[in-house]
Amino acid sequence: MIFRNQRSSIKKSNSISKDELVNIYGLNSYEFTQKNKEEIFVCSKSKELDLIELDQLLQTVGWSQRPIRRVKRALDFSILVIGLWRHDDKFPRLIGFARCTGDGILEATVWDVAINPVYQGLGLGKELMKYILKELKNIGIFKVSLFADAEVVSFYKRKGWILEPRGSKCAFWYAK
C-alpha cells in the first residue's frame, strides 16, 4: 500500500463543503491540497469526463491522439475511471486521469495514468494512485497490475509496487 511520508506536501483539505463536493464531484470524492498552497485538488470516480478535455490532457503528456469514439468505448468498458481535478467553483479543470480494467472481482489493471506536466512533481500522481487503490480495495480487488513506460517505472517502484522479473514494464500491487 502507498503510505504518506512525513515530508509529504499533501494534506487533506476541508475547504469545500460536503454538499458542494458531492454536488460537483459525486460521492466518495477525495479532496486535498498542498501544504501552504491555496489550490484544491479532488479525485473523483463519479464526475463525468469531458472527452475533449481528456484528449487535451493526454496530448499534453505526449500521448498520440486517439479517436474519441474509441476512447469513449474504452471508458465504458473500464471498471474504474478516475479524474483528478483542480477545483474551481465555476470550472473545475481536469489535470489528471487513470482508468482500470479487469474482471471486477479478483484482479484489475491500471492504464493511462496521466498528470498534466504543469502539476507533475507535486505529489498528485501519488494521491491519484492512492485513491485508485483504495477504490479497488473497496470493491474487493486486492491484486492490481499496471504497465508503465520505462521512464516512470522508478516512480512505481518507490511507491511499493513489485516489478516483474525483468523490471522494465509491468508492476504488481497486493493489498495487505
Residue pairs with C-beta under 8 A, 6 or more apart in sequence:
1 133
1 160
1 173
1 175
1 176
2 126
2 129
2 130
2 133
2 159
2 160
3 160
4 10
8 123
9 34
9 35
9 122
9 123
10 32
10 33
10 34
10 35
10 123
10 124
10 126
10 127
11 32
11 33
11 34
11 35
12 31
12 32
13 31
13 32
13 33
13 40
14 31
15 31
15 33
15 40
16 24
16 31
16 40
16 42
16 87
20 89
21 29
21 31
21 42
22 29
24 42
24 47
24 87
24 92
25 42
25 44
25 46
25 47
25 85
25 92
26 44
26 45
26 46
26 47
27 46
28 44
28 45
28 46
28 135
29 42
29 43
29 44
29 45
29 46
29 47
30 42
30 43
30 44
30 127
30 131
31 40
31 41
31 42
31 87
32 40
32 41
32 42
32 43
32 127
33 39
33 40
33 41
34 122
34 123
39 86
39 87
40 86
40 87
41 84
41 85
41 86
41 87
41 95
41 124
41 127
42 84
42 85
42 87
42 92
43 82
43 83
43 84
43 85
43 96
43 127
43 128
43 131
44 82
44 83
44 85
45 80
45 81
45 82
45 83
45 135
47 83
47 85
47 92
49 75
49 81
49 83
49 94
49 97
50 94
51 68
51 71
51 72
52 68
53 93
53 94
54 71
54 94
54 97
55 65
55 66
55 68
55 71
57 94
57 95
57 96
57 97
57 114
57 116
58 66
58 97
58 112
58 114
59 65
60 116
60 117
61 114
61 115
61 116
61 117
63 114
74 99
75 81
75 99
77 101
78 99
78 100
78 101
78 111
79 100
79 101
79 102
79 104
79 108
79 139
80 99
80 100
80 108
80 132
80 135
80 136
80 139
81 99
81 100
82 96
82 97
82 98
82 99
82 128
82 131
82 132
82 135
83 94
83 96
83 97
84 94
84 95
84 96
84 97
84 115
84 124
84 127
84 128
85 92
85 93
85 94
85 95
85 96
86 92
86 93
86 95
86 119
95 115
95 116
95 118
95 119
95 124
96 114
96 115
96 116
96 119
96 124
96 125
96 128
97 112
97 113
97 114
98 110
98 111
98 112
98 113
98 114
98 128
98 129
98 132
99 110
99 111
99 112
100 108
100 109
100 110
100 111
100 132
100 136
100 144
101 108
101 109
101 111
102 108
102 109
102 141
104 139
104 141
105 140
105 141
106 141
106 143
107 141
107 143
107 144
107 145
108 136
108 141
108 143
108 144
108 145
109 144
109 145
109 146
109 147
110 129
110 132
110 144
110 145
110 146
111 146
111 147
113 125
113 128
113 129
113 146
113 148
115 124
115 125
115 128
125 155
126 159
129 159
133 144
133 173
133 175
136 142
136 144
137 175
142 174
142 175
143 172
143 173
143 174
143 175
144 172
144 173
144 174
145 170
145 171
145 172
145 173
146 156
146 161
146 170
146 171
146 173
147 169
147 170
148 155
148 156
148 169
148 170
148 171
150 168
150 169
153 163
153 167
153 168
153 169
153 171
156 163
156 171
157 163
157 171
160 173
161 171
161 172
161 173
162 171
162 172
162 173
162 174
163 170
163 171
164 170
164 171
164 172
